[in-house]
Structures are given as structure tokens and as C-alpha cells.
Amino acid sequence: MSTNQSAERVLTVLDLLMRNFVHGMTPTDIVKATGFSAPNVTRYVATLEATGWAERIPETSRIRASVRLAQRSEQIRSDLEQAQRRIGELQNRINNSRM
């Protein structure tokens, strides 16, 4: 199965921004790190900003992954904890039914 090259590149930029969350990156930094053209980086960043996955740091105008990613990460952590509790409850029920 082939993938969409533009989508892959947008995700590459997002991954890069996630690794540079605190200080963010300039478009030039992203061009240098990825080898993508400046016009393409501008489009990829605009896509990420428009969809809420990237944001500008107000004080510096540098680009970073948005807090939406942290929110999703927190939801995954919470879901995993709930699943772990359910598994523990099931294990207890199974163990108690053996007696």
C-alpha cells in the first residue's frame, strides 16, 4: 500500500516539532532539519496550525507542537490506567472463582 507523500511530510514536521516543544523551531530550522523546501514547510506548518496540531509561541513566533498533543497523551495514559484496572479486576474475579 502506498502512502501520501505530503501527509508523510506533514507528520515528519509534526514529529520534529514534538521533539522541540519547549523552544519551538523557526521555519528555517525545519527546512534545515528536514531538507524540505521552504514553500513546502510553510504549507505543512499551515496545515498543522489550521488543524490544531501546531501553534506559534507568542513571545518568539517560533512554531511548536500544540498542547493538543499533551492532551491526547494524557487521555491515552488515562485509558491505559483504566484498562489496567479492568484487567486487574478480571484477574481477581478469575482467581476468586477458582476457590
N, C-alpha and C positions, 0 to 999 in steps of 0.2 A: 504494500500500500504506500503510495507516495503522500507526501505532506505538502502543505502550502508553505513555500519559502518565506513569504512575508510574515506569516504567523510565527514561523520558527525564529525569525529575526526579532520580532517584537518580544518574544519570550526570552531570547538571548539578552536583549536590553533590560528587560524586567529582572532577570537573574542578576545581571551586573548591578543594577540599582539596589537590589536587595542586599548585595554584599557591601554596599557603600551607603547604608541607610543614614548614619549619623551626620555625615558631612555632605552627602549627595555628590552629584557629578555635574560638570558642565557638558553641553553638547560636544564640545571639542574633546573632552575626556572620553566620552562614549565612542566618538569616531576613532580615536587612537586605540582604545581597548578592543574594539570590535573589527576595525577595518572597513566598516560600512561607510558609505558616502554620507556627507553632511546633510544633503536633502532627504535621504532615506532616514537618517537618525531623527531629523526634525519630524518626519511623518510618524515614525514609530513612537516617539515620545508623545506626540499629539494624540495618537491613538490611546496610549496608556493613560494620559491625563483625562481624556474625554470619557473613558470608561471607569475612571476612579482608581486605577491601579498605580498611578504615579502622581506626584504633586511637586510644586515648587516650594522650596524653603523660603519663607517670606523675607528673611533678613539678607539672603545671598542670591536668590533666584536660581540656585542650583536645583537640580532635579533629584528626587529620591523616590523610592517606593512609598506608596501611601500607607497610612496606618490601617487601611483596609486589610492589608496582608497580615498585620499583627492580630487584627480582629478575627480573621479566618483561622490563623494559627491557634488562637485561644479557643475557638469553637472546636477545632479538631482535638485539642488536648482535653477539653471537657467531654467530648463524645467518647474519646478513648477511656477516660476515667469511668464514665457511665457503663461502657461495655465491660470494663474490667470488674466493676461491682456486680453486674449481672452474671458474669461468668463465675465469680466467687459465690454468689447466691445459689446458682445452679449446682456448683460443686458441693456446697453444703447440703443441698437437698438430696443429691445423689448419695453422698456419704451417709447422711442420716437415714435414708431409706434402706440401707444395707443392714442396719442394726436390727 
